[in-house]
Amino acid sequence: MSESADLEKSVLEALLHYRKALARVEALEKEEASAHQALDEWRSRVEKSTSDAASSIAKSNLLEAGQNAISRLHDIRVAMSEATAELKSAFTTLVAFDDALGYLPIPEATDSYEQDAGDSPEE
């Protein structure tokens, strides 16, 4: 194999890595939006419970639900930070390949690429 062909193969692998990283960031963005919505709903329940004569058990459950919602949002943001760093690294790699080759060989969409791009973020 020529050096250029080896380089193109590496570019295609880097592109696949970038696509996976992008799909993970996109999935985490959706999770973050969902977690924010849950936290907003929790805030509404807290506001309602302060005006109601809710039992101590109900208030305790509400407090636990709030702690869980905040913890979930924190975990998602940590994962988002890691995934964003991975995406940035993958992009930097692609830029370096573009500089080395003067172009990026973009493959035709295949079932493999489409499937990989839609994989869940829990891999």
C-alpha positions in Angstrom: 0.0 0.0 0.0 1.2 3.4 -0.8 1.8 6.0 1.9 -1.1 8.1 0.6 -3.5 5.1 0.8 -2.4 4.3 4.3 -3.0 8.0 5.2 -6.4 7.9 3.6 -7.3 4.8 5.6 -6.3 6.6 8.8 -8.4 9.6 7.7 -11.4 7.4 7.3 -10.9 5.9 10.7 -10.5 9.4 12.2 -13.7 10.4 10.4 -15.6 7.5 11.9 -14.2 8.4 15.3 -15.4 12.0 14.8 -18.9 10.8 13.8 -19.2 8.6 16.9 -18.0 11.5 19.1 -20.5 13.9 17.5 -23.3 11.4 18.0 -22.4 11.0 21.7 -22.4 14.8 22.2 -25.8 15.1 20.4 -27.3 12.3 22.6 -25.9 13.9 25.8 -27.4 17.3 24.7 -30.8 15.5 24.5 -30.2 14.0 27.9 -29.3 17.3 29.4 -32.4 18.9 28.0 -34.5 16.1 29.6 -32.7 16.5 32.9 -33.3 20.3 32.9 -37.0 19.6 32.2 -37.1 17.2 35.2 -35.4 19.8 37.4 -37.9 22.5 36.3 -40.8 20.1 37.1 -39.3 19.4 40.5 -39.0 23.2 41.2 -42.7 23.5 40.4 -43.6 20.7 42.8 -41.4 22.4 45.5 -43.2 25.7 45.0 -46.6 24.0 45.2 -45.6 22.0 48.3 -44.5 25.1 50.2 -48.0 26.4 49.9 -49.6 23.1 50.8 -49.6 21.4 54.1 -47.6 18.4 52.8 -46.5 15.7 55.1 -42.9 15.3 56.2 -42.7 12.1 54.2 -43.9 13.8 51.0 -41.4 16.7 51.6 -38.6 14.1 52.3 -39.5 12.3 49.0 -39.5 15.7 47.2 -36.1 16.6 48.6 -34.7 13.2 47.5 -36.2 13.6 44.0 -34.5 17.0 43.8 -31.1 15.7 44.9 -31.5 12.9 42.3 -32.3 15.4 39.6 -29.4 17.6 40.4 -27.0 14.6 40.6 -28.3 13.4 37.2 -27.7 16.8 35.6 -24.2 16.9 37.2 -23.3 13.5 35.8 -24.6 14.4 32.3 -22.6 17.6 32.4 -19.4 15.7 33.4 -20.0 13.3 30.5 -20.8 16.2 28.2 -17.5 17.8 29.1 -15.6 14.6 28.4 -17.5 14.0 25.2 -16.9 17.5 24.0 -13.2 17.2 24.6 -13.2 13.9 22.6 -15.0 15.6 19.8 -12.6 18.5 19.8 -9.7 16.0 19.7 -11.2 14.1 16.8 -11.8 17.4 15.0 -8.1 18.4 15.5 -7.0 15.1 14.1 -9.2 15.6 11.0 -7.7 19.1 10.6 -4.2 17.6 10.8 -5.1 15.0 8.2 -6.5 17.7 5.9 -3.3 19.6 6.2 -1.2 16.6 5.5 -3.3 15.4 2.5 -4.7 18.7 1.3 -8.2 17.2 1.3 -10.3 14.8 3.3 -11.6 11.7 1.5 -15.3 11.6 2.4 -16.7 8.1 2.0 -20.1 7.4 0.6 -22.7 6.7 3.3 -22.7 3.0 4.1 -24.9 1.1 6.5 -21.9 0.7 8.8 -21.3 4.5 9.0 -25.0 5.3 9.5 -25.3 2.6 12.2 -22.2 3.9 14.0 -23.4 7.5 13.9 -26.6 6.5 15.7 -25.1 4.3 18.4 -26.1 5.0 21.9 -23.8 7.1 24.1 -23.4 4.2 26.6 -20.9 2.3 24.6 
